[in-house]
């Protein structure tokens, strides 16, 4: 393909410009990989839906007990332009193959530093024509979007979490502690704590793995040593929240910043 510069032809490929909110599903940019596919509109990324548990009372109104954010639904409308039946069939089959994989990362071109995790629950074409429009719906059980993994080194035994990006209480991915002396291991933050019922020798590495609900000392599982009062499943961190570690140790936290 040719383009022109100063009225002189150049034999260089013209790169396809992605729409602002083009979608990457499980690492596949649909506007690039599917012949004739073009993202038109995306909705549901900026909305939230909350379910409130508030039973009615004998008097006026109701009593608020609790609430939860509901899963996120993202709808993408797209255009599919093909010139032959073979191209149409090839494009639709490739599209369905990519979208058939559930529970994957979903990224948008205008917000590449964050991703959702979701599954396509519906895919429809207006008409089975060479040039047509369609829509797909992605359901994300977790309504939040997440950044790439970040690492925070903690300098002091006591002190606040220092990352202004952590705007919501969130679970870390891992907490790693390397003990410089024989010590008992306990970490606390925002009223929650994790404690091991055993002393850990000097030089040992302790890893609390929140994704897999696992505790390891020098790569060996110590989950059975976790104190029963520990809040492993609901331990959270947040910017400015005070956190405490064992004395005489080095410490780091890995996490994905989450946003609505």
Number of C-alpha atoms within 10 A of each C-alpha: 8 10 12 10 7 5 7 8 11 11 9 10 9 9 7 8 9 16 15 13 17 24 24 19 24 18 12 17 18 21 21 17 14 19 18 20 21 20 21 16 15 18 12 14 16 8 11 14 12 10 10 13 13 13 10 11 9 6 6 7 10 12 11 11 9 9 11 10 14 15 16 24 21 18 19 19 18 20 19 21 18 19 11 12 11 10 16 20 14 14 20 17 13 16 18 12 10 19 21 12 13 16 16 17 19 22 23 20 14 13 12 14 12 19 21 27 22 25 22 22 14 12 16 12 16 11 10 12 15 17 15 16 20 18 18 17 20 24 21 23 16 14 22 19 21 18 17 12 11 12 13 14 13 20 11 16 15 14 15 16 20 15 12 10 13 18 15 14 15 18 20 21 18 20 19 18 23 21 22 17 15 13 17 15 19 17 19 20 19 13 11 17 19 19 18 20 14 13 10 20 15 14 14 18 20 23 23 23 17 18 11 9 12 16 23 16 18 14 11 11 13 18 14 11 13 18 16 12 10 17 16 21 12 12 20 19 24 23 16 14 15 16 21 17 19 21 16 15 21 18 21 15 19 17 21 19 24 21 17 15
